[in-house]
C-alpha cells in the first residue's frame, strides 16, 4: 500500500478504519470480488469529506445506495448526485426513496446537510446526452474514476477499480467535461430533482 501526501489512499492518520479487501497501487485501488469480503474503500473516501460530496453514477438502487454514506460524519455537508433512471427505477418516487435512504444513513454527527439528486430520464441516453463512467468528487478538489456503481460498493460479485486523478491536466479535462454536463441539470424536462435538508 502506497501512502503519499498527494493522494487519498488509506492512512493511519485518519480516524476512519482502513479498508481491507482492496489492493493499493499509487493512484489506483483494485477490489477482487474473489476475496468474498465487502468492498469498503468507496465508503472510506466518502468519510474523508469535510465540505462536499459529488457523485456521478450511471444508475441508482434506492434500497442499497444509501448504505455507502454510513461512515460520513462531517458536521456540515453538501451532497450532489447526478444519476440516470433505468427500466427498474424511473419514477420520482424511486428518487425520493433514494434521497430518504441516504439521509437516514448519514451519521448523527452530520448536523447540517443539503442533498440534491438529479435523476435524468433514460430517454436522454438515446440523444447522446448522458455519460458512461462513474465519478466521485470530494470537497471539490479530489477526483476519482469509479469502476462500479454505489450498490456494488456495499456488496459486489464482480471485481472493479477506483482510480484517483493526481495529474493536474487530467483533473482539468474532467472538471471541464463535468461542468458542461452539469449544465443539463437546469432543464427540468430532462430530469427529476429531489432535495433533502437536515
N, C-alpha and C positions, 0 to 999 in steps of 0.2 A: 504494500500500500504506500503510495507516494503522498507526502504531505508538504505542501508549499504554502506560501502566504498569498499566492495569486489565484488559487482555485479552491473550490469548495468540496474537498474530499473530507472524509471523516477525520476528526482531530480530537485528541483528549482534552483540548481546551474548551470544549462545549459541554453543557450540562445534559445534552441530549445523548442517549445511548447510541453507541456506534453501530451502524448497520453491518450485518454479518454475511448474508448469503450472496454478496457481490464480490467480484474480483476487480481490484482497482488498478488502473494504469495511472498516467499523469492527468489527463483530461477526460478519461473515459472509464466507465464502470460497466461491467457485464454481469447480468443476472443469469445464472444457469438453472433453469427450471428442474433439471435432474436432481438438484440438491433436495427438493421436496420442502424447502423452507420458504416462508412467506417473504417476498421482496419488501424491503423497508427503506431503501435509500431515498426514494421519492418523498416519503413521509419525513425523513430526516432533513432533506433540503427544505421542505415547506416549513419545518420547525425552526429553521435558521432565519426566517424572515423577521425584519424589525419594523417595516412600514407597509409593504405591499407584496401581493402575490398576483401574478397574471398567468393564466393558463389558457393555452390554445389546444383544444382536443378535437379529434375528428368525430367523436360521438360521446354520448353520456349514458350512464346507467344509474338512475336515481338511488337505487337500493344499495349500491356499493360505493359510488364515488365519494360520498361524504366522509367515509372512513379514513381517507388519506389525510384529513385535517385533524385527526385526534391528538397529535402532538403539538399543534400550533398553540402557543401561549403568549405571544406578544400582546401587550395591553391595547394597542390602538392599531387597527389593521384595515387595509383596503384590499378587497379581493375582486378581481375581474376575471370572468371566464367567458371565452368565446368557444362555442361548440356547434355541432351540426345535428339536426334532427335526422332520424333514420326511420325505417319501416316499423321498428319496435317502439320507439319513443319519439313522438312527433307532436304532442299536444301541449298547450300552455300548462295544463295540469301536471304533465310529466316534468316540465321545467320548474314548476312550483315545488314539486316533490323533491327535486334535486336541491333547490335552494334551502328548503326546510331541513333536509338531511345534513347539508353542510353546516348550517348554523347550529344544529343540535350536536354535532360532533366537535365543534370548537371547545377548547378548554374554558373553564370559568375565568381563567386569567385574562382572556380576551374580553375586556370590558366595553370596548367600543369597536364596532366593525361595520363596514358597509360592503355588502356583497352585490355585485351586478353580474347577471348572467345574460349573455346574448346567444340565443339558440337559433341558428339560421335554418330556414326551411330547406329540406332536402332538394327541392327543385332548383335551388341555386347551384347545386353540384353540376347540373347539366348545362349551365350557362358559363362555365369556367370562372366562377366567382369564389370558389372555396379553396381550401388548402388540403394537403395530404399529410404532411408531417405534424408531429406534436411538439409544442414548445412550452417552456416554463421560464418566466422571468421573475426573479426575486429582487425586491427593493429597487426595481428599475435599473439595476446595474449588473446583475448576474444572469446570463442567458444560457439555457440548456436546450439541447435537442433530445427529445424523449422518444424512445422506441416503442412504447406501449401505452395505451390509454389508462386513465385513472383506475378503472375497475380491475385491470391487470396488476396494478401496483399493490393490491391487497390480497392477491392470490392468482398466480398465473400458471398455466400449464405450458406456456411457451417461454423460451429464453428471449432476452432483449437487452439493449444497452441504453445508457444515459451518457450523453456527451456534453461536457462543459465547453463553451466557446471562450477561449482565453485570448485569442488574437483580435486586436482592435479592428482590423479590416473585416473579419468575419462578423463581428458584432455589428459593425456599421451596416453591412449588407442586410442582416436580419432586422435590425431596427428600422431601416427604411422600408423594407417589404412589409413588415408587420404594421407599420404606421399606415401604409397605403391600403391594407386590408381593413384596418380598424375603422377607417372612414365609412365603410359599408354599414357599420352599426347604427348610423344615423338614419338609415332608411327603414322605417317601421314595416314596410311591406315585405321585407326580406327576412325578418326575424321576430322572435318573441323576446321581450326584455322583462326580466324579473329582478326586483331589487328587495333586499332584506337589510335591516339595520339592527344593531344591538346597542 
